[in-house]
Amino acid sequence: MIYKIVKRLFDFFAALVGSIVTLPFFLIIAIAIKLDSKGPVFFIHHRVGKNGKPLPILKFRTMVVGAENMIKDFTPEQKKEWEKNFKLEHDPRVTRIGHILRKTSIDELPQLYNILAGQLSIVGPRPVTKEEIDKYGDKKDKILSVTPGLTGWWACNGRSDIDYVERMELELYYVEHASLWLDIKIIFKTVQIVITHKGAV
């Protein structure tokens, strides 16, 4: 109980400070996105939150408008990769500025507002789609028992460099071993990864 209270207080104040500090950058990024391609600055990706509640994840748009409809036009190789990992290493839908935002993880910054709203935590399993959650099988309820995070054990231990089965194992490890110490360890590892861009797509 104490852990959950401390975690929520840290989440709120860290997200509040982060939102204030990064506000000037939001304007610069917004201009860059608008100059690079047609479409909105932000993109809402609908995921599954704690206890299966709908979770609208806020991100900077990194793909062309109508990207979700382009999946049907993937090559057989791309479709196979998508069905296995729910992402492509070389995604043709990603814009030029989108590549930079993803490589630096800056596209995730708007999720600070999801954290302020209590929909996300700084640390936790990354939120998944309805299609992805089915892959957890009988572990589905376990992964949905905690608040998803901006970063997590999978995000700082391989990210896009590992397959989806390994990702699920890492996410479940966090759920089973969540603690203040593990959260601190994940935050420091995440900072290192953001700086080196390791595992980013």
Secondary structure, DSSP 8 states (H G I E B T S, - for coil): -HHHHHHHHHHHHHHHHHHHHHHHHHHHHHHHHHHHSSS-SEEEEEEE-GGG-EEEEEEE--B-TTGGGGGGG--HHHHHHHHHHSS-TT-TTB-HHHHHHHHTTGGGGGGHHHHHTTS-EEES---B-HHHHGGGGGGHHHHTTS--EEE-TTTTTTGGGS-HHHHHHHHHHHHHH--HHHHHHHHHHHHHHHHHTTT--
